Amino acid sequence: MGKTITGDDRVRSLSGSVNFRTTFDVSHRLNEKTKLGIGLMHISNGGYEDPNHGLEALRFTLGRDF
């Protein structure tokens, strides 16, 4: 079983000078000026260098048009 990486160690564990980000977002317009969304994000080096722990995040968004 792998080691759980937290806090600042998690950011340092993203090895290499190049990392890739993949996102998936869904949003719903609540009214003419406001939208609410949820999304998933993954960042990693794509396996070109060890270690490749990556980082996953769940995102909630609230947008307002001006």
BELSULZI-V49609 format. One record per residue. N is the residue number from 1. RES is the residue in three letters. OMEGA is omega in degrees with one decimal (999 if undefined). D_LAST is the distance of its C-alpha to the last C-alpha in Angstrom with 2 decimals. Layout:
((N & RES & OMEGA & D_LAST) (N & RES & OMEGA & D_LAST))
This chain:
((1 & MET & -176.6 & 48.62) (2 & GLY & 178.5 & 46.04) (3 & LYS & 175.2 & 45.06) (4 & THR & -178.2 & 41.81) (5 & ILE & -176.8 & 39.75) (6 & THR & 172.2 & 37.37) (7 & GLY & -177.9 & 35.36) (8 & ASP & 178.1 & 35.88) (9 & ASP & -179.5 & 38.68) (10 & ARG & 179.6 & 36.26) (11 & VAL & 179.8 & 34.27) (12 & ARG & -176.0 & 37.59) (13 & SER & 175.7 & 38.97) (14 & LEU & -171.9 & 36.65) (15 & SER & 178.3 & 39.41) (16 & GLY & -179.0 & 39.37) (17 & SER & 179.4 & 37.16) (18 & VAL & 175.4 & 35.18) (19 & ASN & -178.3 & 33.35) (20 & PHE & 179.3 & 31.53) (21 & ARG & 175.1 & 28.48) (22 & THR & -179.1 & 28.19) (23 & THR & 173.3 & 25.28) (24 & PHE & -177.3 & 24.84) (25 & ASP & 173.7 & 21.59) (26 & VAL & 178.5 & 20.92) (27 & SER & -179.4 & 17.69) (28 & HIS & 178.7 & 17.18) (29 & ARG & -179.1 & 14.30) (30 & LEU & 175.8 & 14.75) (31 & ASN & -175.0 & 12.86) (32 & GLU & -174.3 & 10.44) (33 & LYS & -172.8 & 7.31) (34 & THR & 173.9 & 9.56) (35 & LYS & -177.1 & 12.23) (36 & LEU & -177.4 & 15.31) (37 & GLY & 175.2 & 17.68) (38 & ILE & -178.9 & 21.04) (39 & GLY & 174.9 & 22.79) (40 & LEU & -180.0 & 26.00) (41 & MET & 176.0 & 26.58) (42 & HIS & 176.1 & 29.99) (43 & ILE & 174.2 & 30.91) (44 & SER & 179.3 & 34.51) (45 & ASN & 176.9 & 36.75) (46 & GLY & 177.6 & 37.67) (47 & GLY & -179.4 & 41.25) (48 & TYR & 180.0 & 42.37) (49 & GLU & 176.7 & 43.41) (50 & ASP & -6.0 & 44.77) (51 & PRO & 178.7 & 43.48) (52 & ASN & -176.3 & 40.50) (53 & HIS & -179.1 & 39.23) (54 & GLY & -179.3 & 35.59) (55 & LEU & 176.7 & 32.70) (56 & GLU & 180.0 & 30.91) (57 & ALA & 172.0 & 27.74) (58 & LEU & -174.8 & 26.01) (59 & ARG & 171.6 & 22.23) (60 & PHE & -179.6 & 19.87) (61 & THR & 173.4 & 16.11) (62 & LEU & -176.6 & 13.25) (63 & GLY & 179.8 & 9.84) (64 & ARG & 176.8 & 6.50) (65 & ASP & 179.0 & 3.81) (66 & PHE & 999 & 0.00))
